[in-house]
């Protein structure tokens, strides 16, 4: 027999009280005088023997009552069958998984409800303990203290599903950190009530439990089932214009072992249904749905993909945002600024473009990162960090148009263009070049779509400009324009994720009349339109930080995120035109954020609209079985895995295996019994 609180055994010293009373009070006799001494002696002998027996019985009853009461407070128990059983003197930390996957059901009961019921049964075993802790995926402030069982039982009724998934490593570290704040006299024990979803559990092989503590894994008997969810959405072209046909592709995935047939998806734009599509999604595979739609008006359009998929419904909606006719950011870097301002005249006449012009000596690298198209015009020599900044810009998806000066520095440009995939640059030695007329462009090239009218398309001879090349290079990528002598005039090459447009001659009238010709404007428009980076239609909450391009941030701006009545100021950092936002998690807010649309606010003005969705890892409904969990923790003897918790016998089986048989109530009953015996002895044996 062992004791949960052995310090109460000091209460056994209280038995000295009835013994002292017996010695100093019960043995005192009272002398009575009678006339007949012989009769007195007979009566006295008989009364003394009866009274002596009564005194000893009362003393024994009092000693036993006090002894049993002291033992009851010490809470004796018989050791459990399991040698690594629960130490009742330590802290008990309980984790209840309330992630979105716990919305699934077993026998018409949610996993969360099953786990909550069994955890409540377990609290019944610990009903006299005061060092209990309950944590969830919320990581809220109220989880940091130690509470009695009844307080935790009340809290169970308020726990809802959380939008924040946690790995088991995060859970264990959270429990360790919270327990470290409190001192305990014995070993601590951890309980994990979870479905143990594979996609969010993390790497179990790296999870090492302190051997001085005990871990109990209590898995809900979850079964892998079919679940359809939207993985991603993207546009067929990066540039969306109003009143034109646009195409949206949606990738739909299925995490189950059965094919999902005829899944009907609905596309909604600004609360109006725009299109529908039907797909068959193979088991453990994916399919792509295609939506054709038109947009009326410019600006941000709130889009949503919805479908019906039961019984799992938390991922049946996918939010995204489309930016119709977005502003194209053009950065003009010049060496020798032309009096004619050809580049400015092209882009200043259309509200689709936002043009900024800077000298090559004064340009901010942050402006380069925040642009869609950078036009490098008439810069004789590239120096400083400008070449590396431009190369990084192109490799990360930007577009660069290089228009040479009349006398470029060959060595500088050779090294720079080599870094973006263009080799064999040779600078012309002629100081007085003769312009050559351009050859007829290939009208079937998609680059020239919508450049020529249909009537012009049928003409064999076009009035084309002339140009005198100041350099030539080895052909790379796609030829857009050439001279009649076969030499390349305009070339499009790919580098990393971006594009490079290389012109052969300067815009100075000395080197031809390209800048004065009518074809120059549509060519520059097409370069700019093709430079728009693919729109990010949506973001995920765990995608920290989120990188946004902003216009004219100014000095020390503060950006907020607003959804309905919820408003927050995330951690933010601005580099040039790039805004980096860190979306806070549930423990930082008191509650998690819900998926949907969020306005980016600055000075009470909406700058952008963002669509935020939860990580689709929760949608992959595959779980660790008890046998797989045992295999993962096979080398750790202080980890115990249960098989079933979906029946009422869980708490009883756990108590027998890990807590032994409690005896305190029997000693309490015995103490009350001996008190009744004492009362009976005093009243009956008078």
N, C-alpha and C positions, 0 to 999 in steps of 0.2 A: 504494500500500500504506500502511495506517495501523496504528498500534499502540495496543493497549488500555492497556498500562502502559509508556509511553515512558521512564519513569525507569530501567527496567532496562537501557536502552541504555548507561548508564554502565558496565555490565559489559564493554563492548567494550575498555575500557582494560586489561583482563586480558591482551589479546594481547601487551602489552609484556613479559610474563613469558617466554614462549618465545623472543621476539626477543632479550631480554637474555641468556638462557641460550645462545643460538646465538652471539652475539657474543663472550661472555666464556669460553665453554667449548668449543664445537664447533670453533673455529678454532685452538685450541691443538694444536700438533703434538709428537709424541714422537720424539726422535732415537735412531736405532738404528745401531750400527757393525757393518760387515762387512769381511772381509779383501779381498774383490774389490770395489773402488770402482766399477768400470764396471757390474757387475751390479746393484749397489745403486741406482745412478741410474736404471736402466731400471725396476726394480720400484717404486721410490718414485714415479715419474711416473705409473705406471699406478694404483697404490693411491690416491693423492691425488685423482685425477679421479673415481674411483668413489665415494670417501668424500664428496667435495664434493657430488655429485649426491644422495646419500642424505641428507645433512644438510639440503639445501634442501627435499627432499620431506617429511621429518619436520617441518621448521619450518612448511611450508605446511599440512600435515595438522593440526598443533596449533592454528595460527591459525584455520583454518576451523572446527575443532571448538569452540573457545571462542566464535567469532563466532556460529555457529549456536545455541549454547546460550544466549548472551545474547539473541539475537533471539527464541528460543522463550519465554524468560521475559517478554519485552516483549509477547508474544502479538500478532503481526502478523495482519492480515486485509485482504482486499480489500473496499472499500466496497460497500454494498448498492445494489440498483437504486433503492430508495426514498430520496429525498433527505432525508426526515424519519425516518430509520431510528433504531433503538435506539442510545443512547449507552451503551456498555458500562461507562463509568466512573461513571455515575450510580446511583441507588438504583432498584431494580425492585420496585414494590408490586403484589401480586397479590390480587385480590378474587374469592372464590368464593361465589357466591350459594347459600346452603343454606336458603332459605326453604321453606315447606311446599309451594308450587307446584312446586318441583323434584322432588316425588315422582312427577309425571306421567312417562309413559314414551314412548320412541320406539324402535320395533323391539324391544320387550321389554326395553329398558334404561332405567333411570331417568335423567331429565335430570341429576340430581346425579352419577350414576356416569359419564355421558358427559363432563361438564365436569371431573370429577376426573381421569379418564384423560388428557384432552388437556392439562390443567394439568401433570400429571406428565411428559408428553412435553416440554412447554415447559421444565420444570425440567432436563431432560436437556441442553438447549441451554445453560442457565446453570449447568452443573454445577461450573464453576470459580469462579463468582461467590460472594462472601461478603456482599453488600449486598442481600439479598432479604428481602421482607416478605410475609406472607400474612395477610389478614384475612377474616372471615366476618361474617354477620349477628349473631353472638354478641357482637362487640366485647369480647372477653375480654382479660385482662391479658397473656397470653402472646403476643398479636399486636403488642405494642408494640416489640419488639426486631428487630434485623437478624440473619439466620441464613444459613448456607450451604444450598445446594440440597438436600443429602441430608437435613438436619434437617427441612426443609419437606416433603420427600417422605414422611418417616415420619409427619408430622402429618396428611397427607392421609387416612391410613387410619383416623383417629380422628374425623373430622368427620361429624356427624349432622345431621339436619334441625333447623332452629331455629324456634321459635314466634314470633320477633320479625321482622316485615317491616321493611325499610329502604328509604327513597327513595334514588335515585342521588345526589342532592345530599348526603344524610347520608354516603354512602359516600365521595364525593370529599373532603368536609371531613375525614372521619376519616383518610383517607390523607395529606392535606396536613398535618394536625396531627402525625401520627406521623413523617412524613419530616422535618418542621421540627426535630425533636429531634436529627437526625443531619446532619452536614455531608457534602456530596458534591462531587466535583470536576467533575462533568459534569451533563448534563441528566438528569432523572428520567423514568421511564416507568411508566404505570399500565396494568394489565390488568383487565378486567371479564369474568369468565366467568359468564353469567347467562342466564335465559330472557327477561329484559326484559319482565316482566309489566306491562301498561299500568296496572292498578289500583293498583300499589304503586310504580311507577317515579318518580312525581311529574311536575312540569312540566319537560320537557326544554328548552323554549325559554329558561328562566331559568338553565340550567346552562352556565356559562362556564369553560372549561379554560384554565389559564395557558399562554400561547403558548410559554413556554420549556420546557415538558414535552410529552411525547407520551402520548396515550391510545389504547389498542387495545381495541375492543369485540369480544368474542368471543361471539356469541349462539348458544345451543343452538337448533337448528332446531325450535322448539316450534310446534305447530299447535293452533289454537283447537278445543276439544272440549266436549262436553256435560258439565256438572257440576251436580248438584243439591245444594242446601244450604239449611238453615233460616236465614231472614233474621231472624225475630223471633217471639215468642209473647206473647199477652195474654189476659186473662180478659174475659168478657162483663159481669161485674159486679165492682166493686172489693172487695166484701165476700164472703168465702167462709165458709160455715158447714158444720159437719160433718153428715153423713148427709142432705145435700140435693143435688139435682142441680145440677152446675156445668158450665160450658162453657168450653173452652179453644180459642182460635183460633191457628193456626200458619201463618205465611206462608212458603211454600216457593218458592225462586227457581231458575231455570235459566240458566246463563251460556252455554250452547251454541247452535248454529244448528239443532239438531234437537229436536223435541218429546220430552219425557220422559213416557211413557204408563204409567199404572197404578203410580205410585210408592206403595208401601205403607209407611206410617209407623206406628210403634208408640209408644204412650204408656206409660211406666213410672213408677210412684209408689212410692218406697221399695222398689225392687228387685222390685216386683210389677207385671206387665202389667195396665194398667187399661183400655185401649181401643186400637183401631186405626182408621186412616182411609186412603183411597186417593184420590190426586189425579192429574190430568194437568197437567203444567207446560209451557206453550208455550215455544217457542224464544225466548231472550232476554226472557223474561217471568216471571211469578210466578202462583201460585195459593194459595188459603187452605184449609187443612184444618180440620175442626171435630171436636173430641173432647168427648163427654159422659162425665162421671165423677162419682163420689162419694168423699168423704174421711171416713175414720174417725179420730176423735181430733183434738185441737187441736195447734197448734204448727206447726213447719216441716216440710214434706214435700218430699223430694228427687225432682224430676221429671226425666225424660230422654226426648227424642225420638230414635229411632234408625231407620235405613233402610239398605238396601243400594244402593250406587252405585259401580260399578267403571269404570275402574281407580283413580280418585281416591277415597281413603278417609279422608283426614285430617279431613274435615268431615262425616262421616256420623253424628256424635253432637252433640246440642245439649242443654245442661244448663240447668235452671231450678229455682227454689224457690218453693213456694206456702206462704203463711202461713194456716193454717186458723183461723177465728175469731180474728182478730188483735185486739189491744188497741186500743180507740178512745180517742185522747187528746183530752180535753175540757178547755179552759181557760176558767174562769169569771172574767170581769172585772166587778167590781161597783163601783157608786158609793155606793149606800146599801144595806147588807146587810140583808136581811129577817130578822126573827126566826124566821120559819117555815122558812127555808132550803129553798125549793122546788126550786131547781136541784140542790143537794146531795142532797136526798132522792130525786130521780129517778135519778141516776147512781150513787149509792153502793150501791144495792141489786142491782147486776148486775156480775159480775166481768169483763164485756166492756169496761167503761169504766174509764178512769183519769182521775180528776177532780182538777184543781188550781184553787184559788180565790185570787185576789189583788185587792187594791184597784187601781183605775185609776191611782193615784199611785205604786204600787210594783211594777208588773208589769215583768218582764224581756222585752225585745224578742226575745231568743233563744227564750223559751218560746212566743211567738206563732208563730215559724217552725216549731217542732217539733210543733205541734198539728194535729189533724184538724179540730176544731170549736172556734171561739171564740164564747162567749156573752157579749155585752155587755149587762149588765143595770143599769138604773137609774143610768146615768152622766149627770148633768145636762149637763155640758159637756165636750167632747173637747178636750184641750190637749196641748201638748208634741209629741213625736214619735209619740204613740199613733195619731192619724188616718192618718198616712203608713204606719206599720207595719201597720195593719189593711188598708189598701188594697193594699199590696204582698203581704200574706198571701193575700188573695182572688185577686188577679191571677195568683198562682203556683199556684193550685189549692186553696187552703183554703176552708173554709166558715165563714160568719159569721152568727150569729143576733143580731139587735138587738131588745132588749126595752126600750122607753123608760121613763124615770121619769115621775112624775106631772106634772112641769113641766120639760120639756126645753128647752134653749137652741136656739131655732129656727135662728139664724144658724150656729151651730157644726155642727149636724146637716145643714143644707141643703148646706153646702159639702162635708161628708164624704160624704153619700149620693150627691151628684152625681158624686163620684169613682169610685163603684162602679156607676154607671148608673141610679140612681133619682132622678128629678127631680120638681119640683112639690110639695115638702114644705110642708105648712101645719100649724102648731101650733094646737090648739084653744084658744080664749080662755076657755072655761068653767072655773070653779074648782070646780064641783059637778056633774060630769057624771052623766047617768042611764044605767046599763048597758042594753044592748040585747042580746037573745038572738041567738046565732049561727044562721045559716041552715044547712040540711041540706047537708053536704058532698057533693061529686060522688064517689060510691063507685066509679065506673069509673076514677077518677084513680089511676095506679100508685102515687102517694104513699100512698094509703090501703089498699093491698093488705095483707091480714093484720091490719088494724086492727079491723075489725068482723067478728063471727061471722056465719056464713051465715044464722042465724035472725034476727039483728038487721038484716041487709041487706034483708030483705023488709019490715021495718016502715016505715011511712010517716012516723010521728012518733017522733022521738028526743028523749030528754032531753038537751038541749045547754046549755052554759054561756052566760053573758051577759058582755058586756064594754062598757066605756065608752071609746071611742077618745080618745087625747090628741093624735093627729095623723092626717093623711091625706095621700095622695100620688097622683101620676098612675100608673095601672096600668102595670107593666112586668114582663115575664116571665110567670110562671104563677100564677094565682090558686088558693090552696089553701083558705082559709076566708074567709067574708064574713059580715057582719051581715045581719039580716033587712031592713034598710033599703037594702041593696045596697052599703054601704060596705065596703071591703076591710079584713079583719082580719089575715090572714097571707098574705104574698106571697113567692114564690121568684123571684129574678132572677139571671141569669148575668152575671158580670163577669170578663173575662179567662178564666182556666181554672177559676175558682172559682164559688161560689154565695153569695148573700146571702138570708137569711130575715128579713123585716121584720114585726114585730108592731105592731099599732095601739094597744095599751094596755099599761099597767103590770100587773104581777102582784099589786100591792097589792090587798087585798080591797075597798078603796074604789072600785076601777075594775073590779070584776067578780069572778066566781068561777072563772075559767079555771084557775088554779093548783090549786084544790081539786077540780076535776072529774076524773072518770076518764079522759076523753079526753086530758088534758094529758100523761100519761106516755107513751102510744104515739106521740103527735105528737113529743115530744122524742126518743124512741127512733128514730123514722124520720128525723128531722133528723140525728141522730148517725150512724146507719147509712149514710145517703146522703152523709155527709161524708167517709167513708173514701176516701182517694185511691187511684187505681189502683195496684195492687201492681207494683213493679219485680220481674219474675220473674227477671231475670238482668242481668249487667253485662258489659262488654267490658274487656279488659286495658288498652287504650289510652284508656279513658274516664277520664282523670285530670283532677281528682280525683273519686273516687266519693263521693257524698253520702248519708250514712246518718242516720236518725233514731234516737237512743238515749235510754234512760230513765235519769234520775238519774246523770249522768256523774260528779258529785262533784268533788273537788279533784285536779288533776294525774293523771288516769287514764292508763294505758298500754294500748292495744289491740294485740293480735297477730292475725295470720292463720295458721291452721293447716290443713294438708291432709296427712293420714296422718302421716308423720314429718317433713314439711317445715314449719318454723315461721319466721316472719319478722315483724319490727316495721316496718311501713311508715311513711313520713313522714305525720304526722297533725296535725290542727288541730281544735279544738272551739269552736263558736260556739253558745251556748245548748244546745239539744238536738240540734244538727247536728254530725256527725262527718265530716270530710273526710279521705279516705285517698288517698294517691298510691301506686299499685301500681308497684313497681320493675321495671325492664326486665332483660333477660338479662345485659347487661354489668354491672349492679349486683349481680347475684346469683352470677355465675359460670356460671349456666345459666338458661334460661328456665323460667317456670312453665307447668305443663300445665293445660289446661282441666278444670273439674270443680267440686267443692264445697269451700268454704273456711269454716272456723268462725271467727267473730269472738270472740276470747278476751279476757276481762278478769279478772284475779285468778284464773286457772285455771278460770273459769266461762264457758260458751258463752252469749254474749249473742244472737247471730244466726247464721244460716247463709246464705252468699252463693253464688251460682252465677256463675262467671266463664268466659266463652267468648272465643275469639280473634276478631279482626276478620275479617269475612267478605270483605274485599277480596282475600285470598289465594284465595278460592274462584272468583273471576271469571277464568277461564282464557283471557284474550285477551292477545296478545303483540305487541310491535313486531317487524316484519320487518327484515331488513338494509337494505332500501331505505328504509323509514320512519326508521330510525336515521340513515342517511346524509342524508336530507332534514332531520332535526332538527339535525344538526351540520354542515350544509352550509357555513356561514360560518366554520368552524374547521378550518383545513388540518392542524392537528396531531392530528386525530382520525381514526383509521383503523378501518373496520368490516370484519370478515371475513364471508364468506358461509356457509361450512360448516366444522364441526369434528367431524362424525360419522364421519370416515374417518381412516385412519392417516397420511395425507399432510399433515395440518395443520402439524405441527412442522417438517417439511422445507420446506414452502412458506413458512412464516413466516421461517425462517432465511435462505432465499434472498432474500426480498423486503426484509427489515428488518435483517438482521445481517451480510450479506455472507458471504464464504468465509473461514473461519479457517485460518491457515497454521502455527500454532505447532507442531502435531504433526509437520509435515513438516520443520521446522527441527530438532526434537528428533531425528527419525530421522537427519537429515543429520549432526548432531553425533556420534551414536553411530557412524555409518558412518566418519567421519573418524578417530575414535579407533581403530576396527578397522584402518583403513589405516595409522595410525601404528605400531600393534603389528606389523602385517605387515612394514612397512619395516624396523623394528628387528630383527626375527627373521630375515627372509629375506636382506636385504642386509648380511651381516656382513663 
